[in-house]
Amino acid sequence: MRRRTLPGFSLALGTTVLYLGTIVLLPLAALMLKAADIGPERFVAIITSPRSLAAISVTLTTALWATAFNAVYGLAFAWVLARYDFPGKRILDAVVDIPFALPTAVAGLALTALFAKNGWFGAPLAEWGLQVVYTPLGIAIAMAFTSLPFVVRTVQPVIEDLAHDVEEAARSLGASDLDIARRVIFPAIFPAFLAGCSLAFARSLGEFGAVIFIAGNQPMKTEIVALLTFIRLEEFDYPAAAAISAVMLLAAFALLVATNAIQAWHVRRAGVD
């Protein structure tokens, strides 16, 4: 009988599946069943109400803004950490993980204080006529702050593992820096980059603590889906809370499925090439 590389595989697999089913799948199944019990007519009525549509629109729009910012800034951040040595690099590398360690409510309070009209950043912005606190822009900033590490930590190790000889070969053949970045580096890091952006977007969709303080929570203007769900729970309107949550869950799931499909297509295309 051949020995397994990892002894106790069956026990480990069973424990993993039990944990996944109990902690993750069971609550999600309960949520979807609760939403299904509402009935299609009431479900559509809840989702298409003006307040729900406004909250979904604000959440999706600001999450896209935050993800677009992190896609550019996070990629540049990861590149600097992976390719350059400079004084204070370890400190900067540790700073990236602060949004993971910092309670989101604390982050929301800090961002609100910084971007208030009398804050360090808010005061000069107010002189230019730009208000951040209690606007969708503030929501996007809070989402970008909490989701930045997903892009950096996903892309950074892939950049570190890239072989420099491929870039040197392309340069010896006359390729410019832009051509190397576009045709050599980015295709190699694209799956990780896409995964990081998808995780950042999903995190932004579900962000709550960092957003509610800076958003102002104005219905139809700066109210996000997570807050509207919380309000419905406080009102004991469990069907409405379940319906709204189910929509965001389906959106996040569709995003992950699309991301996996694009990654698989990219891998197949790379294999063919």
C-alpha positions in Angstrom: 0.0 0.0 0.0 1.4 3.3 -1.0 1.9 5.8 1.8 0.3 9.2 1.3 2.5 12.2 1.3 0.2 13.9 3.9 -0.8 11.4 6.7 -4.3 11.9 7.9 -5.6 13.2 4.6 -9.1 11.8 5.0 -9.4 13.3 8.5 -8.1 16.6 7.3 -10.4 16.7 4.3 -13.4 15.7 6.4 -12.7 18.4 8.9 -12.2 21.0 6.2 -15.5 20.1 4.5 -17.3 20.1 7.8 -16.0 23.5 8.6 -16.8 24.9 5.2 -20.3 23.5 5.3 -21.0 24.7 8.8 -19.4 28.1 8.8 -19.8 29.2 5.2 -22.3 27.2 3.2 -25.0 26.7 5.9 -25.5 30.4 6.6 -25.5 31.2 2.9 -28.0 28.4 2.2 -30.2 29.7 5.0 -30.1 33.2 3.5 -31.1 32.0 0.1 -33.9 29.9 1.5 -35.2 32.9 3.4 -35.1 35.0 0.3 -36.9 32.2 -1.7 -39.7 32.0 0.8 -40.6 35.7 0.1 -42.1 34.9 -3.2 -41.1 36.3 -6.6 -43.6 39.2 -6.6 -42.6 40.6 -3.2 -38.9 39.8 -3.9 -39.0 42.0 -7.0 -41.0 44.7 -5.2 -38.4 44.9 -2.5 -35.4 45.0 -4.8 -37.0 47.5 -7.2 -38.1 49.9 -4.6 -36.5 53.3 -5.1 -34.5 53.1 -1.8 -33.1 49.7 -2.6 -32.2 50.6 -6.2 -30.4 53.7 -4.9 -28.5 51.8 -2.3 -27.4 49.2 -4.9 -26.4 51.9 -7.4 -24.3 53.7 -4.8 -22.7 50.5 -3.6 -21.8 49.2 -7.1 -20.6 52.6 -8.3 -18.4 53.4 -5.4 -17.0 49.8 -5.3 -16.1 50.2 -9.0 -14.3 53.5 -8.3 -12.4 52.0 -5.4 -11.4 48.9 -7.4 -10.3 51.0 -10.4 -8.1 53.1 -8.1 -6.6 50.0 -6.4 -6.0 48.3 -9.8 -3.6 51.1 -10.7 -2.2 52.1 -7.4 -2.1 48.6 -6.0 -0.2 47.3 -9.0 2.3 50.1 -8.8 2.6 49.5 -5.0 3.3 45.8 -5.5 5.8 46.6 -8.3 7.8 48.9 -6.0 7.8 46.4 -3.1 8.8 43.5 -5.4 11.5 45.2 -7.6 13.2 47.9 -5.6 15.2 48.1 -2.4 15.2 51.3 -0.4 15.4 52.5 3.2 12.1 51.8 5.1 10.9 49.2 2.6 10.0 46.7 5.4 8.0 49.4 7.2 6.2 50.2 4.0 5.6 46.5 3.4 4.1 46.2 6.8 1.9 49.3 6.4 0.1 47.5 3.5 -1.5 45.1 6.0 -2.8 47.8 8.3 -6.3 47.6 6.8 -6.4 43.9 7.6 -5.4 44.4 11.2 -7.3 47.7 11.9 -10.9 47.4 13.0 -13.0 48.9 10.1 -14.9 51.2 12.5 -11.6 52.7 13.6 -10.6 53.2 10.0 -13.9 54.9 9.3 -13.5 57.3 12.2 -9.9 58.1 11.2 -10.9 58.7 7.5 -13.8 60.9 8.6 -11.5 63.0 10.8 -8.9 63.4 8.1 -11.4 64.3 5.3 -13.7 66.5 7.3 -13.9 70.1 6.4 -11.5 71.0 9.2 -9.3 67.8 8.8 -5.8 67.6 7.5 -6.9 66.5 4.0 -10.5 67.9 4.0 -9.5 71.5 4.7 -7.4 72.0 1.6 -9.9 70.1 -0.5 -12.7 72.2 0.8 -10.8 75.3 -0.4 -11.0 73.8 -3.9 -14.7 73.2 -3.5 -14.3 69.4 -3.1 -16.2 67.7 -0.3 -15.3 64.2 0.6 -17.2 63.4 3.9 -20.9 62.5 3.4 -20.5 62.0 -0.4 -20.0 59.0 -2.6 -16.4 60.0 -3.0 -15.9 59.4 0.7 -17.4 56.0 0.4 -15.1 55.1 -2.5 -12.1 56.3 -0.4 -13.1 54.1 2.5 -13.6 51.1 0.3 -10.3 51.7 -1.4 -8.5 51.9 1.9 -9.9 48.6 3.2 -9.5 46.6 -0.1 -6.0 47.8 -1.2 -4.1 44.9 0.4 -6.0 42.3 -1.7 -4.4 43.7 -4.9 -1.0 44.3 -3.4 -0.7 40.9 -1.7 -2.0 39.0 -4.6 0.2 40.5 -7.3 3.4 41.1 -5.3 4.6 37.5 -5.0 3.9 36.9 -8.7 6.1 39.9 -9.6 8.8 38.6 -7.3 8.8 35.2 -9.1 9.1 36.6 -12.6 12.3 35.6 -14.3 14.4 38.6 -15.2 16.0 36.8 -18.1 12.8 36.9 -20.1 12.7 40.7 -19.8 16.4 40.9 -20.7 15.8 38.7 -23.7 13.0 40.9 -24.9 15.1 44.0 -24.4 18.0 42.4 -26.4 15.5 41.9 -29.2 14.7 45.6 -29.3 11.6 45.7 -27.2 11.0 49.0 -25.4 10.1 49.2 -21.7 6.4 49.7 -22.7 6.5 46.7 -24.9 8.0 44.5 -22.2 5.5 45.7 -19.6 2.6 45.1 -22.1 3.6 41.9 -23.7 5.8 40.1 -21.2 5.1 41.3 -17.6 1.4 42.0 -17.6 0.3 38.7 -19.3 2.3 36.8 -16.7 0.7 38.6 -13.7 -2.7 39.0 -15.2 -4.4 36.0 -13.5 -3.2 37.2 -10.1 -4.0 40.8 -10.9 -7.5 39.9 -11.9 -8.0 37.8 -8.7 -6.8 40.7 -6.6 -9.1 43.2 -8.2 -12.0 40.7 -7.9 -11.3 40.2 -4.2 -11.0 44.0 -3.7 -14.3 44.6 -5.4 -16.1 41.9 -3.4 -14.6 43.3 -0.2 -15.9 46.8 -1.2 -19.4 45.5 -1.8 -19.6 44.1 1.7 -17.8 46.9 3.5 -19.7 48.3 6.4 -17.7 49.7 9.4 -15.3 51.9 7.4 -18.1 53.3 5.3 -20.9 54.2 7.7 -19.0 57.0 9.4 -17.8 58.8 6.3 -20.9 58.2 4.2 -23.4 60.1 6.3 -25.9 57.4 5.5 -28.4 59.6 3.6 -31.1 57.5 2.0 -31.1 57.8 -1.8 -27.7 59.5 -1.7 -25.0 57.9 0.4 -26.7 54.8 1.8 -25.0 51.5 1.0 -26.6 48.1 0.7 -24.9 46.8 3.9 -26.4 49.7 5.9 -29.8 49.3 4.4 -29.8 45.6 5.2 -28.9 46.5 8.8 -31.7 49.0 9.0 -34.2 46.4 7.8 -33.0 44.0 10.4 -33.4 46.6 13.1 -37.0 47.1 11.8 -37.5 43.4 12.1 -38.2 43.3 8.3 -36.3 40.1 7.8 -37.7 39.3 4.3 -36.5 42.6 3.0 -33.1 42.2 4.6 -32.8 38.7 3.1 -33.8 39.8 -0.3 -31.3 42.7 -0.4 -28.5 40.5 0.9 -29.3 37.7 -1.6 -28.9 40.1 -4.5 -25.5 41.2 -3.3 -24.5 37.6 -2.7 -25.5 36.6 -6.2 -23.6 39.6 -7.6 -20.5 38.6 -5.7 -20.9 34.9 -6.8 -21.3 35.9 -10.4 -18.2 38.1 -10.2 -16.2 35.1 -8.8 -17.5 32.8 -11.5 -16.7 35.3 -14.2 -13.2 35.8 -12.8 -12.5 32.1 -12.7 -13.7 31.7 -16.3 -11.5 34.6 -17.5 -8.5 33.1 -15.7 -9.1 29.7 -17.2 -9.4 31.2 -20.6 -6.2 33.1 -20.1 -4.3 29.9 -19.0 -5.6 28.0 -22.0 -4.6 30.8 -24.4 -1.2 31.0 -22.8 -0.8 27.2 -23.2 -1.7 27.5 -26.9 0.7 30.3 -27.5 
